[in-house]
């Protein structure tokens, strides 16, 4: 499946859903997953699932990911004012 999404991106580099699905599949490779998910939400700011997956990918990255989440969170909110995930669980 990963190879299929990479091929789809190679053919159509602005295919937000392919970046989203690739990011979800790469959850064990957190940095690459985050890059893919960031591309997805940048390409399609209405992709709510992308923001949800990105949020969880950052949290799954450990303390470095949480720092990155804070760094990127404000730009994500600006990027998608209507779809921003502004909830945290403690």
Backbone bond lengths (Angstrom), bond angles and torsions (degrees), N, CA, C in turn:
res aa  C-N    CA-C-N  psi(-1)  N-CA   C-N-CA  omega(-1)  CA-C   N-CA-C  phi
1 X - - - 1.449 - - 1.528 111.57 -
2 X 1.328 116.55 -41.90 1.468 119.92 -179.37 1.523 110.26 -58.12
3 X 1.324 116.05 -45.11 1.468 120.28 -179.72 1.528 110.95 -61.41
4 X 1.310 117.31 -36.02 1.468 121.22 179.70 1.527 111.36 -65.57
5 X 1.327 116.54 -42.35 1.460 119.26 178.77 1.527 111.09 -69.10
6 X 1.321 117.04 -37.83 1.468 119.85 176.52 1.532 110.38 -62.22
7 X 1.310 116.90 -40.23 1.460 121.59 178.77 1.531 109.96 -65.75
8 X 1.322 116.77 -42.75 1.463 120.75 178.50 1.532 110.61 -59.93
9 X 1.329 116.80 -40.79 1.463 121.80 178.75 1.522 110.17 -67.91
10 X 1.316 116.51 -37.86 1.463 120.75 177.86 1.533 110.38 -61.95
11 X 1.322 116.23 -40.40 1.466 121.56 -179.09 1.530 110.72 -74.74
12 X 1.328 116.45 -40.33 1.478 121.23 -176.65 1.528 108.18 -135.44
13 X 1.324 115.47 92.70 1.468 120.66 -171.59 1.535 114.39 -68.31
14 X 1.316 118.51 -9.85 1.465 120.53 177.92 1.531 112.28 -107.84
15 X 1.315 117.25 27.39 1.464 123.78 -177.53 1.536 109.10 -87.81
16 X 1.325 116.45 87.40 1.457 122.82 -174.19 1.529 112.78 -56.39
17 X 1.320 117.40 -42.03 1.469 120.18 -178.75 1.529 111.86 -63.53
18 X 1.322 117.54 -33.81 1.466 120.39 177.95 1.525 109.88 -67.25
19 X 1.336 117.28 -41.62 1.469 120.21 176.58 1.528 110.67 -63.50
20 X 1.330 116.31 -40.31 1.461 120.99 178.74 1.523 110.62 -60.90
21 X 1.311 116.81 -52.66 1.461 120.70 -177.43 1.523 111.72 -64.94
22 X 1.323 117.06 -36.97 1.455 120.41 176.32 1.526 109.86 -63.19
23 X 1.325 116.84 -44.38 1.463 120.83 178.37 1.517 112.68 -59.54
24 X 1.314 116.52 -40.23 1.472 120.60 178.33 1.528 110.37 -65.00
25 X 1.320 116.85 -43.59 1.466 120.72 -179.59 1.532 112.72 -67.68
26 X 1.319 116.93 -26.46 1.462 121.41 -177.34 1.525 112.74 -91.13
27 X 1.318 118.14 22.18 1.462 120.35 -173.49 1.525 113.82 -57.98
28 X 1.311 118.35 -23.72 1.465 121.02 176.86 1.528 111.65 -78.52
29 X 1.319 117.22 -20.64 1.463 123.21 176.95 1.528 106.44 -107.50
30 X 1.316 115.38 77.32 1.462 122.82 -165.81 1.533 113.08 -55.65
31 X 1.322 118.06 -47.36 1.470 119.61 -176.62 1.528 111.38 -61.97
32 X 1.315 116.47 -43.80 1.466 119.63 179.14 1.531 110.70 -67.87
33 X 1.320 116.50 -37.42 1.469 120.41 177.72 1.523 110.24 -62.15
34 X 1.325 116.85 -44.54 1.464 120.76 -179.66 1.522 110.60 -63.29
35 X 1.335 117.40 -43.02 1.473 119.89 177.81 1.528 110.95 -58.77
36 X 1.319 116.34 -44.42 1.457 120.75 -178.99 1.530 111.45 -65.59
37 X 1.318 116.46 -42.76 1.465 120.63 -179.91 1.530 111.58 -67.86
38 X 1.331 116.78 -37.46 1.464 119.60 175.51 1.526 111.04 -61.84
39 X 1.311 115.94 -41.95 1.472 119.51 176.93 1.527 110.62 -61.67
40 X 1.329 116.24 -41.44 1.470 120.15 -179.20 1.525 111.43 -59.78
41 X 1.335 116.71 -48.95 1.472 118.75 -176.77 1.529 111.82 -74.48
42 X 1.325 117.59 -25.01 1.463 119.35 174.59 1.526 110.60 -71.24
43 X 1.315 116.29 -37.41 1.463 120.60 178.80 1.527 111.96 -72.48
44 X 1.322 116.27 -35.61 1.468 120.50 -178.39 1.529 109.73 -138.48
45 X 1.329 117.53 89.24 1.464 121.42 -178.51 1.526 114.66 -63.68
46 X 1.315 118.77 -10.02 1.462 120.94 177.42 1.527 111.62 -91.10
47 X 1.300 117.55 3.03 1.465 123.08 -176.60 1.532 109.74 -80.95
48 X 1.322 115.97 81.64 1.468 120.57 -174.84 1.516 112.54 -60.04
49 X 1.307 117.07 -38.12 1.461 120.14 178.49 1.524 110.33 -60.79
50 X 1.321 116.69 -34.01 1.462 121.05 178.50 1.519 111.45 -62.99
51 X 1.326 116.84 -42.70 1.461 120.28 178.57 1.529 110.77 -66.03
52 X 1.306 116.11 -41.34 1.461 120.92 178.39 1.525 110.41 -60.73
53 X 1.332 116.90 -48.29 1.461 120.99 -179.58 1.529 111.06 -65.82
54 X 1.314 117.17 -38.49 1.458 121.69 179.03 1.524 110.33 -64.08
55 X 1.301 117.02 -44.94 1.461 122.46 177.54 1.525 110.31 -54.87
56 X 1.309 116.50 -48.22 1.464 120.53 -178.64 1.524 112.32 -71.40
57 X 1.309 117.71 -32.57 1.468 120.15 176.28 1.522 110.30 -64.23
58 X 1.326 117.06 -43.30 1.462 119.92 177.18 1.524 110.96 -61.94
59 X 1.320 117.32 -44.18 1.461 120.18 179.71 1.523 111.30 -65.02
60 X 1.324 116.91 -33.97 1.458 121.40 179.23 1.512 113.55 -73.70
61 X 1.325 116.91 -9.71 1.461 121.10 -177.82 1.520 112.46 -83.33
62 X 1.327 118.35 4.56 1.453 120.68 179.83 1.515 111.20 79.55
63 X 1.324 115.88 -160.45 1.468 119.80 -175.34 1.517 111.79 -62.42
64 X 1.335 118.76 -37.10 1.459 120.60 176.94 1.521 110.39 -63.36
65 X 1.314 116.79 -38.77 1.455 120.93 179.18 1.515 111.99 -66.37
66 X 1.328 116.24 -37.01 1.463 119.48 179.02 1.520 110.54 -67.69
67 X 1.316 117.02 -36.74 1.467 120.40 175.17 1.517 109.73 -64.41
68 X 1.341 116.54 -44.31 1.457 120.73 178.26 1.520 111.21 -63.86
69 X 1.318 116.79 -36.52 1.463 120.92 179.15 1.514 109.87 -59.82
70 X 1.328 116.34 -45.92 1.462 120.04 179.35 1.524 109.77 -62.58
71 X 1.322 117.14 -41.97 1.459 121.83 179.88 1.519 111.30 -61.16
72 X 1.327 117.08 -44.45 1.458 121.36 -175.22 1.528 113.43 -87.82
73 X 1.327 117.50 -16.87 1.459 120.47 -171.44 1.524 112.21 -60.50
74 X 1.339 117.49 -42.71 1.466 118.78 -178.11 1.520 111.00 -66.09
75 X 1.329 117.80 -37.87 1.463 119.01 178.70 1.525 110.69 -70.29
76 X 1.308 117.52 -33.23 1.464 120.49 176.73 1.525 109.55 -65.26
77 X 1.333 117.35 -41.68 1.467 120.87 179.04 1.520 110.76 -63.56
78 X 1.313 116.91 -41.20 1.457 120.33 178.75 1.521 110.28 -66.42
79 X 1.343 116.09 -42.02 1.455 121.25 -178.82 1.516 111.48 -60.17
80 X 1.315 116.62 -39.24 1.457 119.74 -174.41 1.521 110.45 -133.79
81 X 1.297 116.69 73.07 1.460 121.50 -176.98 1.527 112.73 -57.80
82 X 1.317 117.28 -35.24 1.457 120.07 -176.76 1.527 113.14 -81.08
83 X 1.328 117.26 -18.72 1.460 119.72 -171.79 1.515 113.53 -123.08
84 X 1.308 117.99 14.16 1.458 121.38 -174.76 1.522 111.19 -66.34
85 X 1.323 115.96 137.52 1.460 122.03 173.32 1.518 107.19 -91.55
86 X 1.293 117.16 107.43 1.466 120.22 -176.27 1.517 110.97 -112.14
87 X 1.302 119.20 24.94 1.440 121.63 179.51 1.514 111.93 -110.89
88 X 1.301 116.09 138.82 1.463 121.85 176.43 1.517 107.66 -124.94
89 X 1.311 116.20 147.00 1.463 118.94 172.78 1.518 107.43 -110.84
90 X 1.283 116.22 144.16 1.467 119.89 -177.75 1.497 110.43 -110.48
